[in-house]
Amino acid sequence: MREPTGRIVNDKIRECGIVALVDLSGDRIWFYPRGRLPPSVAKYLNLQNGYPARLLRDFIVSLGRGIY
């Protein structure tokens, strides 16, 4: 199994029709459309004490800052 990266986590969420947004300070993640995050994706984001969610947050903040 491939080690997850922020890009892989983002792609997995987008495959479900969900878009993740993060403020540039990385304090909060929002998912749109609101209230539509599938339970399986929420469970995935909480694996290993939220490791995939942190990868996602860092990836999106980097995108917003023009690093990727």
TABELTA-V997183 format. One record per residue. N is the residue number from 1. RES is the residue in one letter. SS is DSSP state (H for helix, E for strand, C for the rest). PSI is psi in whole degrees, -180 to 180 (NA if undefined). D_LAST is the distance of its C-alpha to the last C-alpha in whole Angstrom. Layout:
n=N res=RES ss=SS psi=PSI d_last=D_LAST
n=N res=RES ss=SS psi=PSI d_last=D_LAST
//
This chain:
n=1 res=M ss=C psi=137 d_last=24
n=2 res=R ss=C psi=141 d_last=20
n=3 res=E ss=C psi=130 d_last=19
n=4 res=P ss=C psi=148 d_last=17
n=5 res=T ss=C psi=168 d_last=13
n=6 res=G ss=H psi=-38 d_last=11
n=7 res=R ss=H psi=-41 d_last=10
n=8 res=I ss=H psi=-43 d_last=14
n=9 res=V ss=H psi=-44 d_last=15
n=10 res=N ss=H psi=-44 d_last=13
n=11 res=D ss=H psi=-41 d_last=15
n=12 res=K ss=H psi=-42 d_last=18
n=13 res=I ss=H psi=-43 d_last=18
n=14 res=R ss=H psi=-31 d_last=18
n=15 res=E ss=H psi=-27 d_last=20
n=16 res=C ss=C psi=3 d_last=23
n=17 res=G ss=C psi=20 d_last=22
n=18 res=I ss=C psi=140 d_last=21
n=19 res=V ss=E psi=132 d_last=18
n=20 res=A ss=E psi=135 d_last=16
n=21 res=L ss=E psi=145 d_last=16
n=22 res=V ss=E psi=141 d_last=15
n=23 res=D ss=C psi=153 d_last=16
n=24 res=L ss=C psi=-17 d_last=14
n=25 res=S ss=C psi=-11 d_last=17
n=26 res=G ss=C psi=19 d_last=16
n=27 res=D ss=C psi=-32 d_last=20
n=28 res=R ss=C psi=148 d_last=20
n=29 res=I ss=E psi=133 d_last=19
n=30 res=W ss=E psi=148 d_last=20
n=31 res=F ss=E psi=134 d_last=21
n=32 res=Y ss=E psi=144 d_last=22
n=33 res=P ss=C psi=144 d_last=25
n=34 res=R ss=C psi=142 d_last=26
n=35 res=G ss=C psi=9 d_last=29
n=36 res=R ss=C psi=9 d_last=27
n=37 res=L ss=C psi=116 d_last=25
n=38 res=P ss=C psi=144 d_last=27
n=39 res=P ss=H psi=-34 d_last=29
n=40 res=S ss=H psi=-36 d_last=28
n=41 res=V ss=H psi=-41 d_last=24
n=42 res=A ss=H psi=-41 d_last=25
n=43 res=K ss=H psi=-43 d_last=27
n=44 res=Y ss=H psi=-44 d_last=24
n=45 res=L ss=H psi=-25 d_last=22
n=46 res=N ss=C psi=1 d_last=25
n=47 res=L ss=H psi=149 d_last=25
n=48 res=Q ss=H psi=50 d_last=25
n=49 res=N ss=H psi=37 d_last=26
n=50 res=G ss=H psi=16 d_last=23
n=51 res=Y ss=H psi=-49 d_last=20
n=52 res=P ss=H psi=-36 d_last=18
n=53 res=A ss=H psi=-39 d_last=18
n=54 res=R ss=H psi=-39 d_last=17
n=55 res=L ss=H psi=-44 d_last=14
n=56 res=L ss=H psi=-48 d_last=13
n=57 res=R ss=H psi=-49 d_last=13
n=58 res=D ss=H psi=-39 d_last=11
n=59 res=F ss=H psi=-48 d_last=8
n=60 res=I ss=H psi=-38 d_last=9
n=61 res=V ss=H psi=-42 d_last=10
n=62 res=S ss=H psi=-41 d_last=6
n=63 res=L ss=H psi=-46 d_last=5
n=64 res=G ss=H psi=-30 d_last=9
n=65 res=R ss=C psi=0 d_last=8
n=66 res=G ss=C psi=22 d_last=6
n=67 res=I ss=C psi=-35 d_last=4
n=68 res=Y ss=C psi=NA d_last=0
//
